Amino acid sequence: MIVSHRVRLRHVLHQSGASLAYFAILSVGVYVLHYHAGLHISLPFNGVAMMSTALAIYLGFKANQAYDRWWEGRKIWGLLVNYSRAFGREVLTFVVPDETESPEEVRAWQQRLLRRHMAFVHGLRVFLREPNGYVRQREPLLPQPNTYEDMKDFLDPTEYSEVLAAKNPPNQLILHQGQELKDASIRGWLSDYRFVQMSQTLTELNNHQGMAERIKNTPLPRPYTFYSRVFVFIHGTFVPFAFIEELTWLNIPLALAINFLFLSLDLVAHYTEDPFENRIADVPLTAISLTIEENLKEMARFEIPVAPLPRKPPPVEGVVF
């Protein structure tokens, strides 16, 4: 997620450099052909202006739909933060063992659940960022690691290997959490009501994982993406021909500026519609995962021994991942 107040030039050129080069060469070519080669080539301004109006409406609609997907992804992970805090509180306060139970055993159970939940959050982040073939991949501007190694410190080796072998590691971790709750209920640590409440919290975590997967696995209808790019290039190709008679050489910078405007609208929507691809405009899953880890460790630090709080990496070129 870009948090800087300014968008860096290299970020812009990484996304639009090739297209801007095409529009610049086209504008120069139209000027040379019209004034130096004797080819009087121009198009009616009103026709191009009508196309500009229609394209602006179309791109605005696409941008709204793309932002809705991005904002829904952010809300899902915001609720995941809330339910993670709720689950941590329940783990730490709901357990009521009898006097014969060892306090160390209870604390070990609590620690396993909290650490497994941290693994779940990091694993879900990695799972959502894995390529699924629906989004065209290109060399990322600021490549970031995306590996299940981030779960390793929170799980014992046997469980880590088992979870890693599953097609859906986060879902497997939720299953293990449910089994832990069942065992605690059988041992009498959880009343029926508290067992149901904690199971419901796990269900909510499953729900939010499913909602995130729905966004990941259901791209914006492809006609929006395909035709918007086609219309931007058709319109951009016509623009230099509309101003060449009136503006002479000034047609070059003006046509480039107009084309950059429409191209930017299309690219902003393109990079916003898929919020879990580990790109600079995505929902900052790493930062949110570390926030959850930090919250759970801070909640547990007076109850059970935990590792030091995580260190959140600073923004990279004005981008939080």
N, C-alpha and C positions, 0 to 999 in steps of 0.2 A: 504494500500500500504506500503510495507516494504521500509523504507528510510535509515535504518541503513546500514553501510558498511559491517557489519558482521551479518550473520544469526545465531541466538541463538540456542544453542544445544537443548533446550526444544522445540523450534519450529520444528526442524528437527525430533526429536523423536515423537512428537505429530502426525506427518504425516506419518512417516515411521517406527516407533518403532516396531510394530507387524511384519511387513514384514522382517525387519532386524533380528529380533529374529528367525524367521523361517529359514532364510538363514544361520545364525550362527549355529543353532542346526543341520541343514543339513550338514554343512561343518565338524563339529566335528564328527557327526555320520559316515560320509564317511571315515574319518581318522581312527576312532576306528574300523570300520568293515574291512577296508583294511589291517591295520597293527596289529591289536590285535585279530581279530576274524578269520583271515585267509581267508577272502573273497576278492579275487583279482578283484576288481570292478573298471574299468576305461573306459573312452570313448576316441576315437581318437581326438586329439587336433585340427586337421584341420577342422573336422566337426563342432565343437563348435565355432571355429574362424569364419567360414563362417556364422554361425547363428548370431554371434555378429555383423558382418558387416551389414547384412541385417536388424537386429533389430535397429542398430544405425541410418541407413537411415530412417527407418520407424518412429522412435521416433523423429528424426529431422524434418520430414515433419509434424508430429502432433504438435510439439512445435511451428512451424511457423504458422500453422493455428490457434492455440490457442492464440498466441500473437497477431495476426491480429485482433481477436475478442476483446481482451483486449484493444488494441490501438484504435480500432474504438470506443469503449465505452468511452475512455478518450477524443478522439477528439469531440465526440458528446457533452460531458459535457463542454469541452473547448468552443465550439461554443455557448452553452447555457449561459456561462458567457458573451460572447460578445453580444448576443442578449438581455440579461437582462440589460446590461449597455445601449444599444441602446433604449430599451423600457423605462428605467428610464429617459433618456435624453428627449425622446419624450413627456413623461407625464409632465415633468417639463417645457418644452419650447414650445410645440405646442399649448397649450391652449391660446386662445385670446378671452376672454369674452368682451362683450360691457360694457360701463361705468355704466350701471344700475345694473350689477351683483355684488353681494357681494364678496369681495376678500376672506373672510373667507369660503364661500361656495365653491369657486374654490379650495382653499387649502385643504379643507376637501375631495373633489373629488380626488385631486392628491394623498393625503395620503392614501385613500382607495385603489387606484390602485397599489400604490407601496407596501403597506402592503399585499395586496392580491397576488402580484407577489412573495413576500418573502414566503408566505404560499404555493404558487404553487411549488416553488423550493424545499422546505422542504418536501412537500407532495409527489412530484415526487420521491425524494430520498427514502422515506419510501415505496412507492408503488413498486418501482423496487426491493427493498430488501425483499419484502414479498415472502415466499416460494411458488413455483407454482407446486411442485411435480416432476419437471423434474430433479432436482439435488438432489442427495442423501445427506440428512442432517445428521450431526453428531455433537456431543458436540463441540461448538466452542472453540478455544484456548483462545481467549480474547473476551468474549461475550460483545456485545454492544447493548444498547437499540435501538429499532426501532418501534416508535409509532407515530401516527398522533397527539399526544398531542403537538408536536413541532409546529403545525400550529395554536394552540389555541390562542396564544397571538397576532396573526395578523388578526384575523377575529372576527366579532361580533358573539355572541352566536347563533343567529338564522342561520346565514350563515354557521357557523361551523357545526351545527347539520345537516343541509341540505347536505353539502359537504361530511360529514362523512358517510351519508346514501347511497351515490352513490357508484357504483361498481368501478368507476374510478375517485377518488377525484380530481386528477390534471386536468383532462379534464373538470370537472364541474367548476373548478375555471377559466379556460380559457373562458368558456361560460359566466360566470359572468363578466369577463373583457370585452368581446365583447358587452354585454348589456350596460355596463357603457359607452363605446365608442359611441354606438348608441344614448344613451340619451344625451351625450355631443354634438353630431352632430345635434340632433334635436333642442337643445337649442341654437345652433349657436356658440358654443365654438370652434368647429373644422370645418375648411373648408373641402370641399369634398376631396381635395388632401391629407390633413393631416389625415383625417379619413381613407382613403384608405391605407396610409402609415403605420399607427398604426395597422390597421387590418392585413396588410401583416406581420408585426412583430409578431403579435399573431399567425399567420399561421406558421411562422418559428418555434416558440416555440412548436406548435403542431407537426410539422415535426420532430423536434429533440426528442420529447417525443416518437413519433412513432418509430423512428430509435432505440432508447434505448429499447423499448418494443420488437422490432424484435429480438435483441440479447438475451434478457431475455427469450423470449418464443420460440426460435428456437435453441435448443442445437446443439453442434457439432455432426455430424452424429455418432450415437451410435456405429457402428462397429469400428470407430477409438478408442473410449474409451475402449470398451470391449476387442478387440483383442490385443491392446497394453499391457493391464494389463496381459492377458493370456500369450502373448509371453514373457513378462518380467519374469514371474514366470517359464515358461518352460525353458527358457534360463538359469535363475538363478539356477534351479534345476540341469541342466547338468554341469554347470561350475565346481563344486568341483570334478566331475569325470574326468575332462579333465587334471587336474594338479596334481592329487594325486600321480602318479608314480614318477614324477620328483621332486616335492617340499616337499614331506612328510608333516610334521606338518605346514610348511609355507603355505601350500595350504589353511589353515583355514583363516588367515588374508587376503590373496590375493583374494580368492573367495569372501569374504565379501566385500572387497573394489570394486571389479568389479561389484558385484550385487548392491551395494549402488549407483554406478555411473548410471547404467541403471534405477534403481528404481527412482532416483532423477529426471532424464530426464522425466520419465513418470509422476511423481507427479507434477513437475513444470507445465507441459502442462495441467494436470488435474485441478489444482487450478487456472490456468490462463484463461481457456476457458469460464468460467462463471464469468464475472467481477462485477456482481451486487448482490452478495450473502452475503454481510456483513462479509467477512472473511479477514484475514490479508493481502492477496495478491490482493485484489480487488481494483477497481478504488476508490479513496478516496472521496466518495460522500458527506460525512459530511463536510469535509474541504472545498470542492468546494461550497457547499450550504452556508456555513458561509461566504465565500469570496463574494458571490453574495449579501448576506444580508448586509455585511459591505460596499460594494461598493454603494449600493442603499441608505443606510442611510447616508453615507458620501456625496453623491451627493445632498441629499435633506436637509441636516442639516441647510443650509442658507435660504431655501425656506419655509419649513414647519417644525413643531415640530416633532421630531422623538425620539425614545428611544435611550439609549446609544449603542455604537457599540458593537457587540458581541465579546466575548472572545473565541478565538480558543484554544481548548485543546491541550496540548503538545503531542508529540508522546508517545505512550504507548509501552514500550519494543521495540523501534525502528520502530513502526508501526503507520502510519497516517490513520485514518478512514474517 
